[in-house]
Amino acid sequence: MITVDWPTYVQLLGLVQNSIIAAAVLGVLGGLIGVFVMQRDMAFAVHGISELSFAGAAAALLLGVNVVAGSLVGSLIAAALIGVLGARARDRNSIIGVLMPFGLGLGILFLALYPGRSGNKFGLLTGQIISVDIPQLGLLITISTLVLAVLLVIWRPLTFDSLDPEVAHARGVPGRALSLVFMVLLGLAVAVSVQVIGALLVLALLVTPAAAALRVSASPVLVPVLSMVFGLVSAVGGILLAIGGSLPISPFITTISFAIYLVCRVLGGRRGALARRSRVASTA
C-alpha cells in the first residue's frame, strides 16, 4: 500500500535522487546487454553469474570490505569460468548448473556467519538501491560506462557471431575472443545490477526487457532501443512506486518488467496472427 502523502513523497524524491540516477543507468545498461544475452541464449548464465556475485558480496560483507568490490570479483570469476569452460552450449549449461548451487551455498554460509544487521543480508538478495551514496553511484556509472563503451566497439562482430556463429567463424570473426569479452562485460553488468535488484531477481533487468522487445520487433535498431526503454521504465518506475510505501524495491521492478513483457507478448501474438492471415489471404 502507498500511504505517503504528496509533500512527503516529494521530499523522499530528493533523498533518493542518487538511486533514481543509478536505476536509470542500470536500466539502460541491462536493456542493451540483454539483447545479446537473448541472442546468444545466455539467460541461464545471468543467473549463474549472479549467484557467485552474491557469494562475493556476502564474503566482502563478512570481511568488512567493499561489498561492490566483492560482488565484482565473484561475477568476474563466474564469467571467466563460464567463458573458458563453456564454449559449447551443452558445456555452458553444465558449468552454470554447477556454479549456481555452489555460489548460493557459499553466500548463505557467509551471511550466516555475518554478525551485523539483518537488513544488510536481506539487501544482497533483494537489492538496496535506496542506500546508494555518491561513491557507489560514481563507481556504478564508471563501470556501466566502460561496459557500454566496449559493447558499442564490438557491436557489429558480436551481433554477427550471436546470430550466425558458423558463418561468422568462416568470415574470420574471432568468436571465442568475443565470447570471453562479452562474458566479462556481462559479469560487470550483473555485479552492478545485483546492488539494485539483488542476486535472486537480477534477470528482471538483464533478460526481461530484451525478451519483451524481441516479442514486438525483429529490427536490429528498434529492438535495442525498446529494450533500453523497457529497462529504464522498469528500474525507475520501481523506485518511484517503492518510495511511497514500506516494501522493498525489487518486487516493483520485477512486476513492472513482467507486465511490460506480457503486453509485448500479447501484441506480438496479435501481429503474428495478422501476418498469417495476410499470407493465407494472398495465397487464396
N, C-alpha and C positions, 0 to 999 in steps of 0.2 A: 504494500500500500504506500502511495505517495502522499504524505501528510504535511510536508513542509509548505509554508505559505510563500508567496512570491517575493516579498522583501528578503526573507531568509534565504530563499533559493538563489537570488541574485548575489547575495553575499558569499554563498557557497561557491558560485561560479568563479568568483575572484580568487578563492582559496585553492581551486583545483585547476587553474589555468595551465600549469605545467603538465598536469595529467591529460588535459584535452589536447595539448600540442603533441604529447607523446602518443596518444591514441591515434591522432591524425597521421603522424609519421608512420606508425606501425600498420595502420590500416592500408595505406598506400603501398608500403613495402610488402606486406603479406599478400595483397591482391596481385601485385606484379609477379612476385616469385612463385605464387601459387599457380599461375598459368603453366609454368614449366613443370611444377610438381604434378599437375594433371596430365600434361602431355607425355611425361616420362613415367607415368603410373607409379608415383612415389608417395602417395598419401600415407601409406603404411610406414614409410621411412620417417615422415614428420613425427609420427607418434613415437617411434623408436628413439629418435634423437631427443625428443622432449623428456623421455624417461631418464636418460643419462644426464641431461641438462638439470633435471630436478635433483638427481643424486649429487651432482657437482655443487648446486646451490645449497643443498642441505648440509654437505660437508663443510662448505665455507661458513655457513651459519654456526655450525658446531665449533669450528676452529676460531671463530671471531674475526674472520677476514671478509673481504668484499664479496657479497653474495652474487653480484652480477659477474664478477671475475670467475667465481666458481661455476656459475651457470655456463659461461662461455667455454671454460675448459672441458666440462662434461659434454657439451654439444659438439665441440670440435673433435674430441676423442671418438664419439659415436659416428660423426660424419666421416672421419678418416677410416674407421673400421668398415663402415658400410661401403664407402667408395672403393677401398682397396680389395676387400674380400668378397664384395657383392657385385662383381662386374655383370654377371648374368642375373636375370630377374629371379630365377629359382633360388640361386645362392643368396641374393639380396634379401629375399623374404625369410630365408632360414636364419641369416645373421640377425635380422631385426627381431625375429621371434625369440632369439637367444638373449639379445641385448635388453629387450623390454622388461622382462621379469627381473633380470639382474639389476638393472638401473633402479627400478621401482623398489626392489628389496633393499638395496643399499640406502636409498633415500629415506625409506621408512626407518631403517636402523639408525641413521644419523639423527633423524628427528626425534626418535625415542630417547636418544642419549642427550639431546639438547635440553638444558635446564631452563631456558628462557621462556618468554611469553608464548602462549599457545597461538596467538594471532599471527606471529611470525611463521609458525609451522603451517598453519592453515593457508596463509598467503602464498606459499610456494606451490600449492596445489590449485588455488583458485585465483591468484593474481592479487597485486597490491598497488594498482596504479594510482590510487588516491594519495599515496605517500611519496610520489615521485618528487625529488628535490632537484635543485639546479645542477649539481654534479651528475646525478643519474640521468637527467634529461640531456645534458651535454654528451655524455657517453653514448646514450641511446641514439641521438641524432648523428653522432660521428660514425658509429657502426652502421647505421642504416644508410647513410650517405655513401659509405665505402661499398656496401653490398650493391646498392643501386648503380653506382658508377661502373663497377666491374660487370654487373649484369648487362648494362647497356653496351659495353665494349664487346662482349661475347654474344650479343643477342642473336645476330644472324646465323653464325655457325651452330650455336646452341639450339636454335629453332630447327635448323636443318637436321641436326643429329637427333633431336627429340621426335620429329615427325617421320623421318625415314633414315634410320641409322645405317642400314646396309648401303644405300646409295651414297650417303654422306661419307662413309668409310671409303667407298670406291673413288670418290672425288677428292680424297686426301684430307678430309676433316679429321682432326685428332680427337676422336670420340672419347678415348679413355682419359686423356688430359682434361677435356671439357667436363667429363663426368666428375672427376675429382675436384675441379674448381667449383662446379655447381654444388657439390656436396658440402664444401667448406662454406660457401655463401648460404646454403640452406641451414647449416649448423649455426651460423651467426644470426640469421633471421629467427630461428627457433629460440635461441638463447635470449634475445631481447624481447621476443613476444611472450615468453614464459613469465617475464616480470609483469606483464599486463593482465594476462588471462589465466595464468597458471599452467602447470605441466599437463593436467588432465584434459584441458579444453582448448589447447593451442590450435587444434585443427579448424576451429571456427574462424580464425584469421588467415591461416595459411592454405586452406583447402576449400572451404565452403564458398567464398566469394568467386573463386575461379570456376568451381563446378557450376555455380549459378550462371555465370557469364557464358559458359560453353553450352548451356541449355538454350540460350536465345540467339546465339550468333556463332558463326564459324570464321568471321573476319579476323585476319591476323592483326588488324589495328583496333577494331571495336572490342574484341574480347579482353585484351589487357586494360583498356580504358574502363570498360564496365566492371571488371574485376577490382580495379583500384577504387572505383566509386562505391561498389558494394562493401569493400573492406573498410573504407573511410566512414560510411554511414553506420556500419555495424559497431565499430570501435567508439566513435564519438557519440553516436546515439546511445550506446550502452552507458556511457558515463553520464550523459545528460539526464537519463532516466534514473540511474542509480543514486545520484546525489540527492534526489528528492525523497529517498527512503532510507531504510536501515539494512537493506540486503546487499550482498557482495555484487561487484560489477559483472563478473563473468556470466551469471545467468541472463542478464540483459543483453550482453554482447552476443551470446550464443543464440538467444531467442530471435533477435533481430536478424542475425545471419541466416538462421534456419528459415525464417519467414520469407526472406528475400529469395532463398533457394526454392521454396515451394511455389512462390509466384512465378519465378522463371521457368520452373518445370511445367507448370500449367500452360504458360504462354508458349513454351517450346513444343508441348504436345499438340496444342491447337494449330500452331504453324505447320507442324509436320502433317497433321490431318488434312489441312487445307492444301498442302503441296501434293499429297497423294490423290486427293480428289481432282486437282487440276490435271495431274498426269493421266488419270483414268478418263477424264472428260476429253482430253486432247487425243487419246488413242481410240475413243469410241467412234 
